[in-house]
Each structure stands twice: as C-alpha cells, then as structure tokens.
C-alpha cells in the first residue's frame, strides 16, 4: 500500500492517549495476593505476543483499596518502561500493572494495533531515551513527549492489517521450525530412549572419555574496535552464533586462546554461564574465540557430533543440567561437571542412521529459515516505509 505521509499529523503519545503506570502492592502482606481476582501484569510476563489477557499474578480488592492503581481497559497498549524498555502488547482483558510500564490508553483518533507496530519499530529510539545507572528507564514525561506520526484512521487500520499478514507468515515459519525440532527430539527418543534414564540399557561412558571436552579463556582480554570476535554464552542464540553483539580482541590474544581452545567446524559449543545448555554444532567460516562456553571436540570413531548434540539438548538432559547447576544471581555449570556427564553410547551404526534422518530434517529447516528471513526482511522494509 502506498501512502502520502505529507498529510499525516505529527503528535506525541501524550496527545493521542492517557499514559498509565502502576505499582506493586506490598509482597509481604498476604491480604494483597491470597485469593486475588484482578489481573496485574509485570514486564517479565510479556514474551513477544501481540495480545495479552489473563496475568500470572492476581491482586485482591484489599490491594486495590491500599494503592492508587488505575484499571486499564481492554485495548490498552502495554509499553514496558524498564527491565527492559520497549516490550509491547495489547490487553484483551481489563488489568492493572506494576511500576515497570508506561501504557497508552488510545483516544478515538488512534487504532491501537497501528500504535503497537509503531512502538515496536521505534524500540531502539525508546531505549536511546532511557536514563539510569543500574538499569535504564523511560519516565512518564519522556513517554508523553515521544513523537508519533498519525495517518487517517482508515490508513492506520490498513497498515496494521498489512503488517498482521506479514507477521502471520513469520509466525507460521517459526511454528514449522518448532515442529521440526520436536520431530527431531521424538526421533531421538524413539531410537535411543531417555538419555538420563537410559531405558534401552546402552553402555554408559564419561563424556570426557569419548570426546575432548574443554572450555574457553578464563582471562578478560582487552577489547578493541576491530578484531577477532570473542563468543560468550549470550552469543549463542536460536541454535546459532549471533555475531551482531560481540566484543572483539586482538589477533595475538586470539592466538593465545586458540592454542588451547581453538574451535573447528563440526565441534560442539555450549553455554556454561547464564542460559546454560542449548549446544550447537559449529558451522562457521568466520574465525572466533570462546569464553564461558564449553567446547566438545570429536576424536573417537565410535561417537558422532549429531548424536551428542541432540543428547545434550534433549528435554530430559536439559532438565538434568538445570538441576545440577550452581549460582544464585547467575547460573553456571563447571567444566568438571560437563566432563563427567555419564553418556549412553549406542552403536555407531545407529548413531549414523539417526544422523541421516536429522540431516534430512535440517535441509527442510534451511528452506524454511530462508523463507523466514525473507518474511522478516519484508516486515522490516514495510515498517521502515510507514514509520520512518
């Protein structure tokens, strides 16, 4: 759809709706929570859904009598204002919220679904305007003054409908990928059984006896603007390495790390700190080094990487890792513990059969990932066209 943006109005969020925040009733008073019936939302509950209804926590009439919470009607645009800034959703039930929001109850000139997409597009700008040392936050004043471009109501609805159609494609491709991952796990369990329970009675081996298990650097090299990426746990995202937010180190520091922990194609790397688990098989051409990441190299003819990767990422083994991890503020699992994982080892021929089936699934996934990337590019282009 082509539009004439010269006719669009320029306003602020404060001009197109009421900005509503909230607070947290005292958590040490059970009268505020026990038997609660009123929806009360926090930013951590929002996981990327467009619409949000029944909340995880409910508050009581007593809580409402002792606070100045404002009820948000259905259709309010939720906007998280801290930890993190920029989560967006639309309410499908009346609800209250904690202090981590600056929400917009739109007036009649604004279609809330148009505003939803507009705020998603402007996430970086919202974060840029945040203030704070411990964590960034945008104030009510900042939100009230945040600029917004307003087409006619019919154009707003048409824009939202177009973006909805693209988002439906994106969601569909993601669902197909999730289904293929579930299929791979189902095949693993059918062929090998639960790797923790080992119902098929495979011989078990210590992981470090059948693989070479290491970790990355324990040092903190000096970061430079251009250099070799240092991959940490946070850079392993959605089954691949995300190079978009890495720190870089010098070639000499990288060489020193790689004397012990050089990563080659076909190796497995797995986060050890924070979001532990979620191993990936490395298929990168770009050189990099690792920190806070376990490295599994294969030098044994009786075990293959695809089998070990799917064993470590199985739901039961992932649950096991999260039971034995350590740490309070940040979870971690030590190299010693990883090396001593007790691993069922089925015959190589069975591992190879499994690998062939997984390779066929991966080919399907690559096609869908390409379609997903095209849809996400289209979404970015259309949002830029309408909102820039």
N, C-alpha and C positions, 0 to 999 in steps of 0.2 A: 504494500500500500504506500503510495506517495502522499506526502503531506506538505502543506505550506506553513512552515514554522514561523514565518514573519507575522502571522496572525495570532500566534499563541501568546498568552499572557505570562508575565514573569511575576511570581509571587513568592512568599515564604511559607514554610509549613505552618507557622503561627497564624497566617491569614486564611489558610484553607481548612483549618480544623482546630479542635481543642487538644492540647498536649496534656496527657495524663501519665503520671508516675504512680508509685506506690510505696509500700514499706513492709517490714516483716514484723508481725506480732511476736511478742516475747516467746522464744522457743522453749524456755524453761517453765512455762506455765501451761499445763495440760488443758486448761479451760479454753485455750486458743485453738487447740488442734483436735482433741479427742471428740469423735463424733461429728467432725466438721462436714458441712454440706455445700459450702460455697467454693467455687473454683478460684485458685490462687496460683499464678504461674511464675516461674523463675526462668532466666535465660538458659540454664543448662537443659531444660526440657525440650527446647526447640532444636530439632535435628535436621532442618532443611525443608520440612514440609511447608506447603503454601498455606494450608488451613490448619488451625489448631483448636480443639474443643476441650474435652474433659481433662483437667490437670492432674498431675501426680499427687499433689497435696491439696487438701481442703481445709478451710478455716471455719470457725464456728460463729454463731451470732454474737457470742461474747467477744470474740476478737474484733468484730466489726464495731461493737459498742465502745471499745477502748482505743481504737485507731481512727485515723481520718482517711481511710481507704475510699477510693472512688470506684464505683462499679462501671466497667467498660461494657458497652452493648455489643451485640453481635455485629461483626463487620469492622470492628476497630482494627487498625493496622498496628501490630506489635512491632516495636523497634528497640532492641537491646542497646543500652547506653554504656555498658561496661561489662568486662569479663565474659565475652568480648563485645566490642561495639559492632553493630550492624546486622545482627540476626533479625530476620523479618518474617512475619506470618500474619494471617488474618484470623480473627476469632470467629468461631462458629457457635459459641455459647457465651453468655454473659460471664465475666470473670474479673477478678482483682489481680494485682501483681505486686511483686516486691520492688525494691528501690533500684533494680538494675534495668529499668525501662524508661523510655520517654515515648509513649504511644500516641497515635494520632487518631482521634475520632473525626472522620472527614465530614465536612459540610456537604450540602446538596450539589455543589459545583464540581465535586471530585469523585471519580469512580475509584473505590478502594483498591481494586485489582491493578489499575494503572499505577497508583501510588506504590503498591507493593513492588512492581517491577522497577519503577523509577528509583526506589531506595536501594534495591539490590544492585542496580547498575552503579550507584554512587557510593558503594561500600567503602572504597578507598578514600574518597573525599571525606566521608563521615569520620573515618579513623584519623585522617590527617588533622582534623579539627579537635581531636581529643586532647585532653590535658591530664597530667598526673605523673607521679614518680613510680609508685608501686605498681599501678595499672592505669591505663588511660581510661578517661570517662568523658562523655559529652554532657554538658549541662542542659537544663531545660531552656535556658536563654539561647544556647547555640542551636538547639533543635528548632526553636521558634523562628530563628533568623535564617535557617538553612534554605537556600533558594530552590524553587521548583518551577518547572515550566508546565503551563496548563493549556492543553488544547480544548476544543469543544468537547462536551460530554460524549457525543457520538464518536468522535475520534478517539477519545480515551478508551471507550469500550471496544472499538475495533482494534486498537493497538494491543490491548490486553488479550483479546481473543486470538490474534495472530501469534503472540508470544506464548500463549497457552498451548497452541497447536504444536509449536516447536518443542516446548517443554514436555509435552506428551510423548513426542518422538524420543527425546533424550531419556525420559523415564523408562520407556519401553526397551530401549537398547540396554540400559543398566539392569533391568529386570532379566533380560535374556542372559546377560553375563553372570548374574547371580544364580540363575537356574543351571547354567553350565558348570559353575563352581560346585553347586550342590550335587550335580550328576557325577563330577569327578570324585567327590568325597564318598558318594554312595558306591561307586565302583571300587574305591579303595577298601571300604568296609566289607563289601561283598567278597573281595578276593583275599583280604588279609585279616579281617576281623579288627576289633578294637585294639589299638596298639598298646594300651595301658593294661587291659585285662588279658590280652593275648589268648583268646578262646581257642585258637587253632593250634596252640602249642608249638609255635616256631621256636627254634633255638634263639636265645637272647644273648646279646653282646653289648659291652660297654661301647658307647659311641666313639670314644677316642681310640678304641682298639681296631675299629673298622674304617675310621676316617681320621684325617688330620684336622684337629679342632684347635683353633687359635682365637685371639681377639686382636683388635686394632691397637693403636698407640694409647699409652696411659698418660702421655705428656700433653701439654697445651701449646702447640706450635704457634708462632706469631702469624697472625692473619695478614694477608696482603690483598691488594685490589684485584690483581690478575695473577693466577697461579693454578695449582692443582687442587680440585675440589676435595674437601675433607668431609666424607659422608658420615653422618651420625644417625642414631635411631630415628630422629624426626624426619630424615630424608627418605626413608623407606615408606612409601605411601601407595596404597591400592595396588600392591603386587609389583611395584617397580621403583626405581630410584628417581627421586624428584631433584633435579639439579637446579631448580629455579630459586632455591633459598639455601645455598651452601656457602660456607666460609672457604676461602682459598689460602693455600700455604705455598711456600717456595718449593722449587724443584729439589733443592738439597734436603729439605725436611721430608718431602715425599719419598725421596730415595732412601732416607734413613728408616722410615716406617716400612717401606716395601721390602727391606732386607729380611724382615720377619713376617710381614703380613700382606704380601702382595696378593691382590685379588685377580684371578683369571676368569675368563669366560667358562661357565659350567660350574663354578664354585657356588656354594650357598652362603648368603649372608643373612643374619637375623638380629633384629634389635635386642639389646641386653638391658637397656635402661628406658624407663618410661613405658611406651607401648611395646612391651616385650612380646616375643613370638613373631608371627607373621613372616616366616622366612621366604626368601625369593632366590631363584636361580639367576645368576648374573649373566646377562646377555648384552653387555655394554662394550662399545669400542672405545669410548672416551676414558682416558686414564683417571683414576681417583684413588684416594686412600680412605681408611676407615678408623673410626673412633667410637667406642661404646657399642660396637657391633661385633657379633660372633662371626667367625669365618670357618666354614667347613669345606675342606679340600678332599678330593677323592683319589686315592692311590691304591685302592683294593679292588681287585677284579670281581669280587663277589657282591658288591653293592653299587647301586647307581643313584645319581643325584635326584632323579624324579621321584623315586620311591622315598628317599629320606625327606625331601621337601614336603611331600604330601603327608607323611607320617607326622612330622613336626607341626604341620598346620591343621591336622585333624582336630575336630572339636574336643575329643577326649584328651588328647595330648596337650592342647592349648589350655584346657581347664586344669590339667595337672601342673603345667608351668606356672599358672597364676596362683595355685595353692601353695607352691613351694617358694615363690619369690620373696624377697625381703624389701625393707624400706617402708617408710611412712609417707613422707612428703612426695617421694618419687620411688616407684617400684624398680627393682633391678634383680637380675639373675646372674650369678657369678659364672666365670669361665669354668671353674672347677665343677660346679653343678652340671653345666651343659656337657662337659667332657664325660661325666659319669652317668648320663642318661642310659637306661637299660633298654636296648632297642631290639625288638623282634626282627630276625633276619630270615625271610623266606628264601627259597631257591632263586638263583639268578634268573632262570628261565621265566619264573612267574613275575619277577620284577620287570623283566623286559616286555612281557605281554601287557602288563599294566602301563608301561611307558608308551607303547604303541597306541593304546586306547587314549591315553592322555594327550599325546601329540595330535591325534585327530580332533579332540576337543579344543586344543589350543589353536588349531587352524580356524575352527569356527569362531573362536573368540577374537582372533586377529581381524577377521572380516567385520564382526560386529563393532569392535573397537574403532575401526576405520570409519564406519557409518556414524558411530557416536561422536567421533572427533569432528566430522563434517557438520553434524547437527549442532554441536556446541559452538563451532565457528559461525554457523548461520545465526544462532542466538546472539552471540557477541556482536556480529555485524548489524543485526536489526536493532538491538538495544542502543548501539552507538548511533545509528541513524536517527532514532527517535529522541534520545535523551542527551546527546552531546550538544 
